[in-house]
Amino acid sequence: MNPIINYFTIPFLLLLGSIVEAAIPEKHVIDITKYGGKASQTSNINQALLNAWKEACGSPSYSEILIPIGNYLLGEIDLAGPCKAPIVLVIKGNLKAPSSLEAHTGDYWIRVGHVNNFTITGGGTLNGDGSRAWKQNICQKDPNCKNLPITLRLDYVENGIVENIKSVDSKNFHFNLLECRNVTIRRVIIQAPAMSPNTDGIHMGRCEGINIESTKIGTGDDCISIGDGSSRIKIVDVSCGPGHGIGIGSLGKYKNEEPVTGVLFKRCVINNADNGVRIKTWPGMYTSIASDMVFEDITMNNVSNPILIDQMYCPSNHCNKQTQSNVKLSKISFRNIRGTSFTPKAIQLICSKQYPCEEVDLGGINLQYVGKAPGRAIAECVNIKPKFTGSVIPAGC
């Protein structure tokens, strides 16, 4: 080695190392056992977690709250900001919600609100213990029913990550995002039985810049649903089933809904679900807009209604089916969608007569009927003239 190069290089590397080390923020680790939190079948860790959160939220340093390996009871809890520095909640243990609905005063089990730079990770499990609550869900019959608790609510969270955790048997939605910005959900498992009502995997509304990646969802309702006011949404490498599929809506049910724009579903697999990719709007309700939506590289396995635009969405007949939807849909692409349909109507594009769908293209579609009744796959189109940019099977629109 050249002695001159060696002479100058070693001090430089030492200086560089000290600069890099100084640039890494100091981590402030708070184990909930510090505040008396412990695995137990009789007492919850609410106060310990709230105390740990208070310490982390007030710290000027990057903080990590640790829930160690073990089985814990956790009651309804609200982790509120704003906070002074980034926080990581590391859940290594299994958290169980109260089975009784009387233990919940709000519509959530765990809520995180008004925080910036927040992460949930750790490999642990959120167990909503919803089996008793599902029997008490009357929302399909009564639209004015009291909502059951959502497992995890993220309200007004910016620059967030939810990764490497599991959510099982939620009483209501598993994850709900409201007014969030730049949030990534990845490598998450969400599970509930096919018969569990209203257990949507991930729902979002009025959010911007949401990414859902490499996630597996099987529930009794929509795997992923996107509500009004959502933009720059990207869903990639998601497995769905059982459930009601992945899609947008329902839209047009409430006054002053904001537009949905810029949504991409890509490289998703849907297995044994009631629907595949879907856009749903209410008839005869309020005005809204949804545009720039792409469903691409989707595999369907034994799926009912693989491709569906339903502007007559009216569950339990709580609406006027004699009127048309006031939601305008445009710039929609269905590309490279292949697999099997459990019902003959593999493609259904049912648009509003008052606001017909515009700029809808289909290409690279190959869906084969494999249901029990004899017949073959068909396509149905109402109030729409789609553009074909490649082969479409079944043809008919």
Residue pairs with C-beta under 8 A, 6 or more apart in sequence:
25 61
25 62
25 85
25 86
26 61
26 62
27 61
27 62
27 63
27 64
28 56
28 59
28 61
28 62
28 63
28 64
29 63
29 64
29 66
30 52
30 55
30 56
30 63
30 64
30 65
30 66
31 52
31 66
31 68
32 45
32 48
32 49
32 52
32 65
32 66
32 67
32 68
33 48
33 68
34 48
34 52
35 47
35 48
35 49
35 51
35 52
36 47
36 48
37 45
37 48
37 49
37 52
37 67
37 72
38 45
38 70
38 72
39 70
39 71
39 72
39 93
40 72
40 73
41 71
41 73
42 73
43 73
44 72
44 73
44 74
44 75
45 67
45 72
45 73
45 74
46 74
46 75
46 77
49 65
49 67
49 74
49 77
49 79
50 77
50 79
52 65
53 65
53 79
53 87
55 63
56 63
56 64
56 65
56 83
56 87
57 63
57 81
57 83
57 84
57 87
57 115
58 83
58 84
59 84
59 85
60 84
60 85
61 85
62 85
62 86
62 87
62 88
63 85
63 86
63 87
63 88
64 87
64 88
64 90
65 87
65 88
65 89
65 90
66 90
66 92
67 89
67 90
67 91
67 92
67 93
67 95
67 122
67 124
68 92
68 93
69 92
69 93
70 93
70 94
71 93
71 94
71 96
72 93
72 94
72 95
72 96
73 95
73 96
73 98
74 95
74 96
74 97
74 109
74 110
75 97
75 98
75 103
76 98
76 103
76 104
76 105
76 106
76 108
76 109
76 110
76 149
77 109
77 110
77 111
78 106
78 108
78 111
78 113
79 89
79 110
79 111
79 112
79 113
79 115
80 111
80 112
80 113
80 114
80 115
81 113
81 114
81 115
81 116
81 118
82 114
82 115
82 116
83 115
83 116
83 118
85 117
86 116
86 117
86 118
86 119
87 115
87 117
87 118
87 119
88 118
88 119
88 120
88 121
89 118
89 119
89 120
89 121
89 122
90 121
90 122
91 120
91 121
91 122
91 123
91 124
91 125
91 126
91 165
92 122
92 123
92 124
93 124
94 124
94 125
94 127
95 124
95 125
95 126
95 127
96 127
96 129
97 109
97 126
97 127
97 128
97 129
97 149
97 151
97 171
98 104
98 129
99 129
99 131
99 132
99 133
100 132
101 132
101 133
101 136
101 148
101 149
101 171
104 149
106 149
107 147
107 148
107 149
107 150
107 153
107 172
108 149
108 150
108 151
108 152
108 153
108 176
109 126
109 128
109 149
109 150
109 151
109 152
109 170
109 171
110 126
110 151
110 152
110 153
111 152
111 153
111 154
111 155
112 118
112 120
112 152
112 153
112 154
112 155
112 157
113 153
113 154
113 155
113 156
113 157
114 155
114 156
114 157
115 156
115 157
115 158
115 160
116 157
116 158
116 159
117 158
117 159
117 160
118 157
118 159
118 160
118 161
119 160
119 161
119 162
119 163
120 152
120 161
120 162
120 163
120 165
121 161
121 162
121 163
121 164
121 165
122 164
122 165
123 164
123 165
124 165
124 166
125 165
125 166
125 167
125 168
126 151
126 152
126 165
126 166
126 167
126 168
126 170
127 168
127 169
128 149
128 151
128 167
128 168
128 169
128 170
128 171
128 174
129 169
129 171
130 148
130 169
130 170
130 171
130 172
130 192
130 196
130 199
131 169
133 148
133 149
133 171
133 172
134 171
134 195
134 196
134 197
134 199
134 220
136 148
137 145
137 148
137 197
137 198
138 145
139 145
139 147
139 197
139 198
140 197
140 315
140 316
141 316
143 316
143 318
147 172
148 171
148 172
148 198
149 171
149 172
150 170
150 171
150 172
150 173
150 174
150 175
150 176
151 167
151 170
151 171
151 172
151 173
151 174
151 175
152 162
152 167
152 174
152 175
152 176
153 176
153 178
154 160
154 162
154 175
154 176
154 177
154 178
154 180
154 183
155 178
155 179
155 180
156 178
156 179
156 180
157 177
157 180
157 181
157 183
158 180
158 181
158 182
158 183
159 181
159 182
159 183
160 180
160 182
160 183
160 184
161 183
161 184
161 185
161 186
162 175
162 183
162 184
162 185
162 186
162 188
163 184
163 185
163 186
163 187
163 188
164 187
164 188
165 188
165 189
166 188
166 189
166 190
166 191
167 174
167 175
167 188
167 189
167 190
167 191
168 190
168 191
168 192
169 191
169 192
169 193
169 196
169 199
170 192
170 196
170 199
171 199
172 198
172 199
173 198
173 199
173 200
173 201
173 202
173 203
174 190
174 192
174 199
174 200
174 201
174 202
174 219
175 185
175 190
175 201
175 202
175 203
176 202
176 203
176 204
177 183
177 202
177 203
177 204
177 205
177 207
177 210
178 204
178 205
178 206
178 207
179 205
179 206
179 207
180 204
180 207
180 208
180 210
181 207
181 208
181 209
182 208
182 209
182 210
183 207
183 209
183 210
183 211
184 210
184 211
184 212
184 213
185 202
185 210
185 211
185 212
185 213
185 215
186 211
186 212
186 213
186 214
186 215
187 213
187 214
187 215
188 215
188 216
189 215
189 216
189 217
190 201
190 202
190 215
190 216
190 217
190 218
190 219
190 223
191 217
191 218
191 219
192 199
192 218
192 219
192 220
193 220
194 218
194 219
194 220
194 242
194 243
195 220
196 219
196 220
196 221
197 220
197 221
198 220
198 221
199 219
199 220
199 221
200 219
200 221
200 222
200 223
200 224
200 225
201 217
201 219
201 221
201 222
201 223
201 224
201 240
201 243
202 212
202 215
202 217
202 223
202 224
202 225
203 222
203 224
203 225
203 226
203 227
204 210
204 225
204 226
204 227
204 230
204 233
205 226
205 227
205 228
205 229
205 230
206 227
206 228
206 229
206 230
206 258
207 229
207 230
207 231
207 233
208 230
208 231
208 232
209 231
209 232
210 230
210 232
210 233
210 234
211 234
211 235
211 236
212 224
212 234
212 235
212 236
212 238
213 235
213 236
213 237
213 238
214 236
214 237
214 238
215 237
215 238
215 239
216 238
216 239
217 223
217 224
217 238
217 239
217 240
217 243
218 240
218 241
218 242
218 243
219 242
219 243
220 242
220 243
221 243
221 244
222 243
222 244
222 245
222 246
222 247
223 238
223 240
223 241
223 243
223 244
223 245
223 246
223 270
223 273
224 235
224 238
224 240
224 246
224 247
225 246
225 247
225 248
225 249
226 233
226 247
226 248
226 249
226 260
226 263
227 249
227 251
227 260
228 251
228 254
228 257
228 258
228 259
228 260
228 288
229 257
229 258
229 259
229 260
230 260
230 263
231 259
231 260
231 261
231 262
232 262
233 262
233 263
233 264
234 263
234 264
234 266
235 246
235 263
235 264
235 265
235 266
235 268
236 264
236 266
236 267
236 268
237 266
237 267
237 268
238 246
238 265
238 268
238 269
239 268
239 269
239 270
239 271
240 246
240 268
240 269
240 270
240 271
240 273
241 269
241 270
241 271
241 272
241 273
241 301
241 303
242 271
242 272
242 273
242 274
243 273
243 274
244 273
244 274
244 275
244 278
245 270
245 273
245 274
245 275
245 276
245 277
245 278
245 303
245 305
245 308
246 265
246 268
246 270
246 276
246 277
246 278
247 275
247 277
247 278
247 279
247 280
247 308
248 260
248 263
248 278
248 279
248 280
248 290
248 293
249 278
249 279
249 280
249 281
249 290
249 313
250 280
250 281
250 282
250 313
251 257
251 260
251 280
251 281
251 282
251 288
251 290
251 327
252 281
252 282
252 285
252 286
252 287
252 288
252 325
252 326
252 327
253 282
253 285
253 286
254 285
254 286
255 286
256 286
257 286
257 287
257 288
258 288
259 288
259 289
259 290
259 291
260 288
260 289
260 290
260 291
260 293
261 289
261 290
261 291
261 292
262 292
263 292
263 293
263 294
264 293
264 294
264 296
265 277
265 294
265 295
265 296
265 298
266 294
266 296
266 297
267 296
267 297
267 298
268 277
268 297
268 298
268 299
269 298
269 299
269 301
270 276
270 277
270 298
270 299
270 300
270 301
270 303
270 306
270 339
271 301
271 302
271 303
272 301
272 302
272 303
273 303
273 304
274 304
274 305
275 303
275 304
275 305
275 306
275 308
276 298
276 300
276 303
276 304
276 305
276 306
276 307
276 308
276 337
277 295
277 298
277 306
277 307
277 308
277 334
277 337
278 305
278 308
278 309
278 310
279 290
279 293
279 308
279 309
279 310
279 329
279 332
280 308
280 310
280 311
280 313
281 288
281 290
281 310
281 311
281 313
281 325
281 327
281 329
281 352
282 313
282 314
282 319
282 325
282 327
283 311
283 312
283 313
283 314
283 319
283 320
283 321
283 323
283 324
283 325
283 352
284 319
284 320
284 321
284 322
284 323
284 324
284 325
284 326
285 319
285 325
285 326
286 326
287 326
287 327
287 328
288 326
288 327
288 328
289 327
289 328
289 330
290 327
290 328
290 329
290 330
291 328
291 329
291 330
291 331
291 332
292 331
293 331
293 332
293 333
294 332
294 333
294 335
295 307
295 332
295 333
295 334
295 335
295 337
296 333
296 335
296 336
296 337
297 335
297 336
297 337
298 336
298 337
298 338
298 339
299 337
299 338
299 339
300 306
300 337
300 338
300 339
300 340
300 341
300 367
301 339
301 340
302 340
302 342
302 370
303 339
303 340
303 341
303 342
304 341
304 342
304 343
305 341
305 343
305 345
305 346
305 348
306 337
306 339
306 341
306 346
306 347
306 367
307 334
307 337
307 346
307 347
307 348
307 349
307 362
307 365
307 367
308 348
308 349
308 350
309 329
309 332
309 348
309 349
309 350
309 351
309 357
309 360
309 384
310 348
310 350
311 324
311 325
311 327
311 329
311 350
311 351
311 352
311 357
311 383
312 321
312 325
312 350
314 321
324 352
324 353
324 354
324 355
325 352
325 354
325 355
326 352
326 354
326 355
327 352
327 355
328 352
328 355
328 358
329 351
329 352
329 355
329 357
329 358
329 360
330 357
330 358
330 359
330 360
331 358
331 359
331 360
332 357
332 359
332 360
332 361
333 360
333 361
333 362
334 360
334 361
334 362
334 363
334 365
335 361
335 362
335 363
335 364
335 389
335 390
336 363
336 364
336 365
337 364
337 365
337 366
337 367
338 364
338 365
338 366
338 367
339 366
339 367
339 368
340 367
340 368
340 369
340 370
341 367
341 368
341 369
341 370
341 371
341 377
342 370
342 371
343 369
343 371
344 369
344 371
344 373
344 375
344 376
344 377
344 378
345 377
345 378
345 379
345 380
346 367
346 368
346 369
346 377
346 378
346 379
346 394
347 362
347 365
347 367
347 377
347 378
347 379
347 380
347 381
347 392
347 394
347 396
347 397
348 379
348 380
349 357
349 360
349 379
349 380
349 381
349 382
349 384
349 386
349 397
350 380
350 381
350 382
350 383
351 357
351 382
351 383
351 384
352 383
353 383
356 383
356 384
356 385
357 383
357 384
359 387
360 384
360 386
360 387
361 386
361 387
361 388
361 389
362 386
362 387
362 388
362 389
362 390
362 392
362 397
363 388
363 389
363 390
363 391
363 392
364 390
364 391
365 390
365 391
365 392
365 393
366 391
366 393
367 377
367 393
367 394
368 377
368 393
369 375
369 376
369 377
376 394
377 393
377 394
378 394
378 396
379 392
379 394
379 395
379 396
379 397
380 396
380 397
381 396
381 397
384 397
386 397
